[in-house]
Amino acid sequence: MRVAAIIGESGSGKTTLISGLIRHFLAEGKRVAAIKHTHHPLNLERRGDTAAFADAGADPVIFARDGEAIRDGKRIQFDSPAELLDHLHADVVLIEGFKQVDLWPRIELDASAHLSVQDAVAILDRIWASRQ
């Protein structure tokens, strides 16, 4: 399982990039899952970033906050964000957030310069190749 987080300030293009990466890896025949981290209370509504990831084809999409997550309408309790990976059967897992967590490689975006899907894929390929 290849895992990477995309982090950055609001408006830096995280959701747009992750949605593009989901479509890219699906086109390569990969199974892609996504995790969205929030500091807000969890809800079962399909909207915002989690809806964007699902619409791009990620399956499943986990909506998480510290210690608790929702996958397919069911609540999951966890001690470490790494435990969320146990709930996924995917080739690629893309994570938005968990900025303070250093468990997986990450790309940090800057609002002043958006990263293309192709450039992000090249960065991820190098990162994942160096970890094998």
N, C-alpha and C positions, 0 to 999 in steps of 0.2 A: 504494500500500500504506500503510495506516494502522498505525502501530506505537506501542505504549505499554507501559511497564513498571509493574508494581505492586510496590512495595517496602514493607518494614516489618519489625518484629521478629516473632519467633516468636509465634504465637497472635493475631496482629493481624487475621486473616481473609483473607489474600492468596489462598489456594487457593480458598476459598469464593467470594470475589468474582470471581476470574478464571473459575471454572466458570460462575457466573451470567452473566457477560459473554459467554462463549462461546455459551451457549444463547440469549442475547438477540440477538447478531449473526447467529447461524444462522437464527433466526426471521425476521430481516429479509432473508434470502436471501443473506447474505454468506458467503464462504469464510473460515474462521477457522483460524489455526495458533497454536501456543503453543510457547514456549521456557521451560524450567525450568533455572535456573542453580543449581549446587550447588558446595560446596567439598569434598564427599566423593568417593571414587572412583566412576567411572561403572560401571553394570551394565546388563545387558540385561533385567532383570526388569521386568515391567509391574506397578508398585505405587506407592503413595503419590501424590504430586502429579501425576506424569506420567500415571498411570492415571486420576486424577480428571479431568484435562484431556481425555484421549481419551474417557472415558465421557461427558463433556459434549458431545462432538462435534468437538473440534479435530482437524484433519487437515492436516498431520502435527503430531506433538509431538516437539520436539527436547529432549533431555536433555543439558545442557552443563556443563562446568567450564572453567576457564581453558585455552584452547588446544586443547581436544578436545571433541567432542560425538558423540552417537549419534542417528541418525534412521533409523527403519525397520530397526533392527538393524545398520546400517552406521556405521562410525566416520568422523568428519569432523575434519580438522585445520583450525585457523583461527588467524590472527594477531590479528584484531580481532573482537569480537562482532558487529559490523556485517556481517561476511562470512556469518554464519548466515542473514541475510535472502536471500542469493543462492540458498539451498536451498529457498525457499518460494515458492509461487504462491498467495497469499492476498490477500483484501481487507483483513483485519484480522489483525495479529499481536500477541498478548498475551504479555508476558514477566514471569515471576516471578523477581526477583533482578537480578543484575548491578548491585547497589546503587552500586558505585563508578564505573559507566560513565555518561557523560553524552552519549550519542549519540541518544537519543530521549526524548520526553516521558515523565513518570512521575507516578504518584500515590503518595504515601507514607501508609501506614496507621498508625494508632495503636491499640494493643490496648484502650484505654479507650473507644473509640467506633467501632463498625463502620459502614462506608459501605454504603448500599444500592446495588443494581445500577442503579436509576434515577438516583440521584445521581451515580454513577460515569459513566454514559452521558452525562449532562449536562456533566460536567467534561471528558470526552474530546471531546465534540462541540465545545465551546468551544476546547479546545487545538488540535484538528485544523483547525478553521476558521481559526484565527489563523495557521496555518503554510502555508496554501495560497497 
